Amino acid sequence: MLKRFLKEISPRTSEKKTAIVTASPRKSGRCSILAKELKKQIPKSFIIKIADYKISPCKSCLKCSGGSCSIKDGFQNFIKKITRAETLILISPVYFSSIPAQLKAVIDRSQFFWENRMKPAKGLSGRFVLIGDEKKNYLRCCSIPVRAFFNTLGIKYGGGFYLRSCEIDKKIL
Ligand SMILES: Cc1cc2nc3c(=O)[nH]c(=O)nc-3n(C[C@H](O)[C@H](O)[C@H](O)COP(=O)(O)O)c2cc1C
């Protein structure tokens, strides 16, 4: 699957400015290893680590319905960075059959764009790469919030891949 993924993803994205977004808080984990591998293969790519931006979870204060988010933190810069790309590859680990809190915080904070009918990343295309230990394919559940997030930002969902962590350990390490 990893080989197929790399073969499929690299030629399609190689000419485009690509944001490789990693959702894992682990600095040298599999998501980070895969991100570095992709960066080598895609010349105009850059890595964005969600954990490098201090992004608090949504408080449901509903101030966004008035046109501004009450939380001023790394979220605004994170979105700005994404919009510099033409295409996006979001890499996330599976946590308890779901996505990690860091990614969920980003998704929930995007309620601001939903409320204000804004599509800050309109025109981008995006793919989702999920990495888990188990054989079970978690894409079905984990891609639901990710697709909603892409849709809210205006990113066209180009499909998802599920990779097992052992494949990354074997092939890249
Ligand atoms: C809190 C936590 C929960 C996890 N839950 C699952 C799970 O439900 N299913 C699974 O296959 N792997 C699970 N894993 C394993 C990670 O998805 C897997 O090791 C992944 O490669 C970690 O990515 P990283 O190395 O970039 O941090 C979990 C790991 C952590 C830390």
The ligand as an SDF file (V2000), in Angstrom:
LIG
                    3D

 31 33  0  0  0  0  0  0  0  0999 V2000
   -3.5010    7.6980   22.0350 C   0  0  0  0  0  0  0  0  0  0  0  0
   -3.2730    6.7190   20.9310 C   0  0  0  0  0  0  0  0  0  0  0  0
   -4.3390    5.9690   20.4590 C   0  0  0  0  0  0  0  0  0  0  0  0
   -4.1670    5.0690   19.3970 C   0  0  0  0  0  0  0  0  0  0  0  0
   -5.2410    4.3670   18.9240 N   0  0  0  0  0  0  0  0  0  0  0  0
   -5.0970    3.5530   17.8510 C   0  0  0  0  0  0  0  0  0  0  0  0
   -6.2170    2.8390   17.3140 C   0  0  0  0  0  0  0  0  0  0  0  0
   -7.3400    2.9490   17.7790 O   0  0  0  0  0  0  0  0  0  0  0  0
   -6.0010    2.0430   16.2410 N   0  0  0  0  0  0  0  0  0  0  0  0
   -4.7580    1.8900   15.6660 C   0  0  0  0  0  0  0  0  0  0  0  0
   -4.6400    1.1610   14.6810 O   0  0  0  0  0  0  0  0  0  0  0  0
   -3.6840    2.5460   16.1630 N   0  0  0  0  0  0  0  0  0  0  0  0
   -3.8210    3.3670   17.2300 C   0  0  0  0  0  0  0  0  0  0  0  0
   -2.7380    4.0450   17.7350 N   0  0  0  0  0  0  0  0  0  0  0  0
   -1.4350    3.8580   17.1040 C   0  0  0  0  0  0  0  0  0  0  0  0
   -1.0570    5.0000   16.1610 C   0  0  0  0  0  0  0  0  0  0  0  0
   -2.1050    5.3390   15.2810 O   0  0  0  0  0  0  0  0  0  0  0  0
    0.1380    4.6050   15.2860 C   0  0  0  0  0  0  0  0  0  0  0  0
    1.1790    4.1060   16.0830 O   0  0  0  0  0  0  0  0  0  0  0  0
    0.6560    5.7380   14.4130 C   0  0  0  0  0  0  0  0  0  0  0  0
    1.6510    5.2540   13.5780 O   0  0  0  0  0  0  0  0  0  0  0  0
    1.2110    6.8430   15.2720 C   0  0  0  0  0  0  0  0  0  0  0  0
    1.6820    7.8740   14.4400 O   0  0  0  0  0  0  0  0  0  0  0  0
    3.0250    8.6600   14.8520 P   0  0  0  0  0  0  0  0  0  0  0  0
    4.0990    7.6300   14.8850 O   0  0  0  0  0  0  0  0  0  0  0  0
    3.2370    9.6610   13.7610 O   0  0  0  0  0  0  0  0  0  0  0  0
    2.7680    9.2900   16.1590 O   0  0  0  0  0  0  0  0  0  0  0  0
   -2.8710    4.9070   18.8100 C   0  0  0  0  0  0  0  0  0  0  0  0
   -1.8030    5.6480   19.3230 C   0  0  0  0  0  0  0  0  0  0  0  0
   -1.9830    6.5440   20.3690 C   0  0  0  0  0  0  0  0  0  0  0  0
   -0.8140    7.3420   20.8880 C   0  0  0  0  0  0  0  0  0  0  0  0
  1  2  1  0
  2  3  1  0
  2 30  2  0
  3  4  2  0
  4  5  1  0
  4 28  1  0
  5  6  2  0
  6  7  1  0
  6 13  1  0
  7  8  2  0
  7  9  1  0
  9 10  1  0
 10 11  2  0
 10 12  1  0
 12 13  2  0
 13 14  1  0
 14 15  1  0
 14 28  1  0
 15 16  1  0
 16 17  1  0
 16 18  1  0
 18 19  1  0
 18 20  1  0
 20 21  1  0
 20 22  1  0
 22 23  1  0
 23 24  1  0
 24 25  2  0
 24 26  1  0
 24 27  1  0
 28 29  2  0
 29 30  1  0
 30 31  1  0
M  END
$$$$
